[in-house]
Amino acid sequence: MRLEGSSVSPRRFGPKMSYQICRSASRAARSLLSFSKSSPVLFDGRVIAATTANKFRGRYSTLFSLYESTSHKRWSDGWFSAALALPAAVYMLEDKEVHAAELERTFIAIKPDGVQRGLISEIISRFERKGYKLVAIKLVVPTKEFAQQHYHDLKERPFFNGLCDFLSSGPVLAMVWEGEGVITYGRKLIGATDPQKSEPGTIRGDLAVIVGRNIIHGSDGPETAKDEISLWFSPSELVSYVNDAEKWIYGVN
């Protein structure tokens, strides 16, 4: 049996065709997203979704024509309606991923004194309550050579050797946090290098007393963050994901 207004039989469009449609739309979306990340021009999520939808429609124009000339009721199995919802789903997915690509990442480390004093959960909770997202974490005991790499910009300072001895004296909780303005505001959450000059409410202002035991380290700029993240973590240890809470943190009215 053929549908009115079309020479195409609905029997042609079964689960296999549905799978091919999903693969085509997904492939188009991913290739466009990949291009948007490498291009100096920042693509809007809606542009990516619209282009994906057009590619989807172009490849399966016969299917769309068939759908538009018939009634929803004729497609009782429901898969066709799901296929038509793909561009909208692609838009929501890609819009979130593009937004995530715009967010900064910073390196934060809880030093041996912070770990030994049991302040891990306290410090992590402050970043989480702010709305930042944890994308990498591990507990390590750095070697002195590694500590020297981390503090390489301070190698001419008289306290360099003692600083490296301290960082390599016990476990360090290394983390990467992601969020809008996380580099600058992460430093504000941490407080001044000297705890006695840190404002109450900051991590060092509330939890530390002297500069030699100031419990936490945070990247001080975009280039430093990039270098420190690559020093402490391999690319495979960094996790990219969408947190459902982000629509309540970054939502646009």
C-alpha positions in Angstrom: 0.0 0.0 0.0 1.3 3.5 -0.9 0.4 6.7 0.8 -1.5 9.4 -1.1 0.6 12.1 -2.8 3.7 10.0 -2.7 5.3 7.2 -4.7 7.2 6.0 -1.7 6.0 3.2 0.4 6.2 3.5 4.2 7.6 0.0 4.4 10.9 1.4 3.0 11.5 3.3 6.2 12.1 0.8 9.0 14.5 0.6 11.9 17.5 0.5 9.6 16.6 3.8 7.9 15.9 5.3 11.3 19.4 4.3 12.4 21.0 5.7 9.3 19.2 9.0 9.8 20.4 9.2 13.4 24.0 8.5 12.3 23.8 11.1 9.5 22.5 13.9 11.8 25.0 13.0 14.6 27.9 12.9 12.1 27.0 16.3 10.7 26.6 17.8 14.1 29.9 16.5 15.3 31.8 17.7 12.2 30.4 21.2 12.5 31.1 21.4 16.2 34.7 20.3 15.6 35.1 23.0 12.9 33.6 25.6 15.2 36.2 24.8 17.9 39.1 25.1 15.6 37.9 28.2 13.7 38.7 31.7 15.0 35.0 32.5 14.4 32.9 31.5 17.3 29.8 29.6 16.1 26.5 30.0 17.9 24.8 26.7 18.9 21.7 27.6 16.9 23.8 28.1 13.7 25.3 24.6 14.2 21.9 23.1 14.8 20.2 24.8 11.9 23.0 23.7 9.5 22.7 20.2 10.9 19.0 20.2 10.3 19.4 21.4 6.8 21.9 18.7 6.0 19.5 16.2 7.6 16.6 17.5 5.5 18.7 17.6 2.3 19.9 14.0 2.5 16.4 12.7 3.3 14.3 15.2 1.4 12.0 12.3 0.1 11.4 11.3 3.7 10.5 14.8 4.7 8.2 15.3 1.7 6.5 12.1 2.5 6.0 13.2 6.1 4.7 16.7 5.2 2.1 15.3 2.8 0.7 12.9 5.4 -0.8 12.9 8.8 1.0 12.1 12.1 -1.6 9.4 12.8 -0.4 7.3 9.9 3.0 6.8 11.7 1.8 4.8 14.6 5.2 3.2 15.4 6.5 6.6 16.6 10.0 6.3 15.2 9.4 8.9 12.5 8.3 11.5 15.0 11.5 10.8 17.0 13.5 11.3 13.8 11.9 14.7 13.2 12.9 15.7 16.8 16.5 15.0 16.0 17.4 18.6 14.9 15.9 20.0 18.1 17.8 17.5 20.1 21.0 18.3 18.2 20.4 22.0 18.9 20.1 21.4 22.6 23.2 19.2 22.7 25.4 21.4 20.5 24.3 24.6 22.2 25.4 23.2 25.5 28.7 21.9 24.1 29.5 25.2 22.4 28.8 27.0 25.6 31.0 24.6 27.5 33.8 25.3 24.9 33.7 29.0 25.9 34.3 28.2 29.6 37.7 28.6 31.2 39.7 26.0 33.0 42.1 26.6 35.9 44.5 24.5 37.9 43.8 24.3 41.7 46.0 22.2 44.1 45.5 21.6 47.8 49.0 21.5 49.2 50.3 18.9 51.7 49.3 21.0 54.7 45.7 21.3 53.4 45.5 17.6 52.8 47.0 16.7 56.1 44.6 19.0 58.0 41.6 17.4 56.4 40.4 20.4 54.4 39.8 18.7 51.1 36.0 18.6 51.3 35.8 22.1 52.7 37.8 23.5 49.8 36.0 21.5 47.1 32.6 22.5 48.5 33.5 26.2 48.1 34.2 25.8 44.4 31.1 23.6 43.9 28.8 26.1 45.8 30.0 28.9 43.6 28.9 26.9 40.5 32.2 25.7 39.1 32.6 22.2 37.6 35.3 19.7 38.6 36.7 18.2 35.4 39.8 16.4 36.7 41.1 15.3 40.1 43.9 13.1 41.5 45.9 12.7 44.7 49.7 12.5 44.1 53.0 12.9 45.9 55.2 15.0 43.6 58.9 14.5 43.4 61.1 17.4 44.1 62.1 17.6 40.4 58.4 17.8 39.6 57.9 20.6 42.2 60.8 22.5 40.6 59.0 22.3 37.2 55.8 23.6 38.8 57.6 26.5 40.5 60.0 27.1 37.6 59.1 30.9 37.5 60.3 31.3 41.1 63.7 29.5 40.7 65.6 32.8 41.3 63.9 33.5 44.6 65.7 32.7 47.8 62.8 30.5 49.1 62.6 28.4 45.9 64.3 25.3 47.4 62.2 25.3 50.6 59.0 25.8 48.5 59.9 22.7 46.4 60.8 20.7 49.4 57.4 21.5 51.0 55.3 20.7 47.9 57.0 17.3 47.6 56.7 16.5 51.3 53.3 14.8 51.1 50.1 14.2 49.1 48.8 17.0 46.9 45.3 17.0 45.6 45.5 18.3 42.0 42.3 19.5 40.3 41.0 21.2 37.2 37.9 23.4 37.6 35.8 24.8 34.8 33.5 27.8 34.6 33.0 31.3 33.4 35.7 33.5 34.9 37.0 30.6 37.0 40.7 31.8 36.7 40.1 35.3 38.1 37.4 34.4 40.6 39.1 31.2 41.7 41.9 33.4 42.9 39.4 35.6 44.8 38.0 32.4 46.4 41.5 31.4 47.5 42.5 34.8 48.8 45.9 36.7 49.0 49.1 34.7 49.1 49.7 35.8 52.7 46.7 34.5 54.8 47.0 37.4 57.2 46.3 39.8 54.3 43.4 37.6 53.0 39.8 38.8 53.5 37.5 36.8 55.8 35.4 34.5 53.7 38.3 33.4 51.4 39.9 30.0 51.8 43.2 31.3 53.1 41.5 34.1 55.1 39.4 31.5 56.9 41.7 28.4 57.1 45.4 29.5 57.0 47.6 31.6 59.3 51.1 32.0 57.7 52.3 32.4 54.1 54.5 29.3 54.3 51.5 27.1 55.0 48.8 28.7 52.9 47.2 25.3 52.0 46.2 26.0 48.3 47.5 27.0 44.9 45.6 28.5 42.0 46.7 29.5 38.5 47.1 33.3 38.2 46.3 33.7 34.5 45.2 31.9 31.3 48.7 31.0 30.1 49.7 29.8 33.6 46.5 27.7 33.8 47.2 26.1 30.4 50.8 25.2 31.4 50.0 23.9 34.9 47.1 21.8 33.6 49.3 20.2 31.0 52.0 19.6 33.6 49.8 17.9 36.1 47.3 16.1 33.8 47.4 14.3 30.5 44.6 15.1 28.0 42.9 11.8 28.7 42.5 12.7 32.4 40.4 15.8 31.6 36.7 15.1 31.4 34.2 17.1 29.3 30.6 16.7 30.2 27.4 18.7 30.6 26.2 19.3 34.1 22.4 19.7 34.4 22.9 22.4 37.0 24.5 24.6 34.4 21.1 25.7 33.0 20.5 27.2 36.4 24.0 28.8 36.6 24.3 30.1 33.0 20.7 30.2 31.9 19.6 33.2 29.8 16.2 34.7 30.4 
